């Protein structure tokens, strides 16, 4: 059904536009089913782990890779802090005083500061003659909100999915925090928070960790299995589809994006509203698909024991 929707003329003529900021590592798993229909614009100034993106992005309809810094300001060059882990490199300086109490602090050790070409998102979109963004994903290490806002209100209000990875702790000096994104997105009244996954590290300094575990393999194992405390969050917002100016294409893509995010209840809502507005049978098919997905959720083997226990608790039997 998803392929059928993505093969509609509205989407074939105007493919989904995906922005991936901080694209080190593997390609976004949510995009695998839509990649061949989509145009992806990927950015990462630290290309030490960028090979994964080049290798796994072959199936995009079109892929643009920018090995440069993305900034919210118009400037041609910026200082970029290359850290021990390429996934921690940033336009912002790490905050060693705040990081020193955490086991993952060594990942933020600065190897060197490089002058790297810098570009802003509006300039990129203008260069590529792209007028809108459908899915915005940013893991910029500290400036996710600034980059999102740099696109301007007229463009951001029509973004269908926005993903951020902001900090809860002070990993970088002057970074955009999770609470700032919550506040901004609430104030737009255009999005709802679909997912929030809290990630973190162990609250123990490198020296103390070395005193407990002398060998590097044991320290790595502890970092993988030890009790973590909240350090950052992975946030996903979906457009609430309250704007009357959203097009048929937006409704089709919104349904696809909600479905692949397993937000089947909202996908059902989009399909039902789409039928009311556009009076096309395709939306009825989409609605039936979402209803079937919801029913499968209800009868899934993992859900039944949980539901049974909940009923027992609420009735006072269990």
Residue pairs with C-beta under 8 A, 6 or more apart in sequence:
1 285
1 286
1 289
2 33
2 34
2 256
2 259
2 260
4 282
4 285
5 11
5 252
5 255
5 256
5 282
5 286
6 34
6 37
6 256
7 37
8 252
8 282
10 247
10 248
10 249
10 252
11 37
11 249
11 252
11 253
12 37
14 249
15 37
15 38
15 39
15 61
15 62
16 34
16 37
16 38
16 39
16 134
16 135
16 253
17 38
17 39
17 41
17 130
17 132
17 133
17 134
17 135
18 28
18 31
18 38
18 39
18 40
18 41
18 133
18 134
18 135
18 137
19 40
19 41
19 43
19 121
19 133
19 135
19 136
19 137
19 138
20 28
20 40
20 41
20 42
20 43
20 53
20 137
21 43
21 44
21 70
21 137
21 138
21 139
21 140
21 144
21 147
22 43
22 44
22 138
22 139
22 140
22 141
22 165
23 42
23 43
23 44
23 50
23 53
23 65
24 44
24 46
24 47
24 48
24 49
24 50
24 52
24 53
24 86
24 87
25 49
25 52
25 53
25 87
26 52
26 53
26 56
27 35
27 52
27 53
27 56
27 57
28 137
30 260
30 261
31 38
31 40
31 135
33 260
34 256
34 260
35 57
35 59
35 60
35 61
36 59
36 60
36 61
37 61
38 60
38 61
39 60
39 61
39 62
39 63
39 64
39 130
40 57
40 60
40 62
40 63
40 64
41 64
41 66
41 124
41 128
41 130
42 53
42 57
42 63
42 64
42 65
42 66
43 65
43 66
43 68
43 70
44 50
44 53
44 67
45 67
45 68
45 69
45 70
45 80
45 89
45 91
45 116
46 80
46 82
46 86
46 89
47 67
48 86
49 86
49 87
50 65
50 67
53 65
54 65
57 63
57 65
64 128
66 119
66 124
68 116
68 117
68 118
68 119
69 78
69 80
69 91
69 116
69 117
69 118
69 119
70 118
70 119
70 120
70 121
70 124
70 140
70 147
71 78
71 91
71 118
71 119
71 120
71 143
71 147
72 120
72 143
72 146
72 147
72 149
72 150
73 120
74 120
74 123
75 118
76 117
76 118
77 115
77 116
77 117
77 118
78 91
78 115
78 116
78 118
79 91
79 113
79 114
79 115
80 89
80 90
80 91
80 113
80 114
80 115
80 116
81 89
81 90
81 91
81 92
81 93
81 94
81 110
81 113
82 89
82 110
82 111
82 112
82 113
82 114
83 89
83 90
83 94
83 107
83 108
83 109
83 110
83 111
84 106
84 107
84 108
84 109
84 111
85 107
85 108
87 107
88 94
88 107
88 108
88 141
88 171
89 141
90 140
90 141
90 142
90 143
90 172
91 140
91 141
91 142
91 143
92 141
92 142
92 143
92 172
92 173
92 174
92 175
93 110
93 172
93 173
94 108
94 109
94 110
94 171
94 172
94 173
95 170
95 171
95 172
95 173
96 105
96 108
98 169
98 170
98 171
99 105
99 108
99 170
99 171
100 205
100 206
101 203
101 204
101 205
102 169
102 201
102 202
102 203
102 204
102 205
102 231
103 201
103 202
103 203
103 204
103 205
103 206
103 209
103 219
103 222
103 223
103 226
104 201
104 202
104 223
104 231
105 205
105 206
106 206
108 171
120 150
121 147
121 150
121 151
122 150
122 151
122 152
125 131
125 133
125 151
132 155
132 158
133 151
133 155
133 159
134 159
134 160
134 161
134 253
134 257
135 159
135 160
135 161
135 162
135 163
135 257
136 148
136 151
136 156
136 159
136 161
136 162
136 163
137 162
137 163
138 144
138 147
138 148
138 163
138 164
138 165
139 165
140 147
141 171
141 172
141 175
142 167
142 171
142 172
142 174
142 175
142 176
143 175
143 176
144 164
144 165
144 166
144 176
144 181
145 164
145 166
145 176
145 180
145 181
145 184
146 176
148 156
148 162
148 164
149 156
149 184
151 159
156 162
156 188
156 190
157 188
157 190
157 243
158 239
158 243
158 245
158 246
158 250
159 239
160 238
160 239
160 250
160 253
160 254
160 257
161 194
161 236
161 237
161 238
161 239
161 257
161 261
162 185
162 191
162 236
162 237
163 234
163 235
163 236
163 237
164 181
164 234
164 235
164 237
165 232
165 233
165 234
165 235
166 175
166 176
166 177
166 178
166 180
166 181
166 232
166 233
166 235
167 175
167 176
167 177
167 178
167 231
167 232
168 177
168 178
168 198
168 200
168 230
168 231
168 232
168 233
169 230
169 231
169 232
171 231
171 232
178 232
178 233
178 235
181 235
182 193
185 191
185 193
185 237
189 240
189 242
190 239
190 240
190 242
190 243
191 237
191 238
191 239
191 240
192 237
192 238
192 240
193 235
193 236
193 237
194 236
194 237
194 238
194 261
194 263
194 266
195 234
195 235
195 236
195 261
196 233
196 234
196 235
196 236
197 233
197 234
198 230
198 232
198 233
199 228
199 230
199 231
199 232
199 233
199 234
200 228
200 229
200 230
200 231
200 232
201 223
201 228
201 229
201 231
202 209
202 222
202 223
202 226
202 227
202 228
202 229
203 229
204 212
209 219
209 222
210 219
212 222
213 219
213 222
236 261
238 254
238 257
238 258
238 261
238 263
238 266
239 246
239 250
239 254
241 250
241 251
241 254
241 269
241 270
241 273
246 254
248 274
248 277
248 278
248 280
251 270
251 273
251 274
251 277
251 278
251 283
252 274
254 270
255 267
255 270
255 271
255 274
255 286
255 290
258 264
258 266
258 267
258 270
259 267
259 289
259 290
259 293
264 290
264 293
264 294
264 297
265 290
265 294
267 286
267 290
267 293
268 287
268 290
268 291
268 294
270 286
271 283
271 284
271 286
271 287
271 289
271 290
272 283
272 287
274 280
274 283
274 286
275 283
275 284
275 287
297 303
309 318
312 318
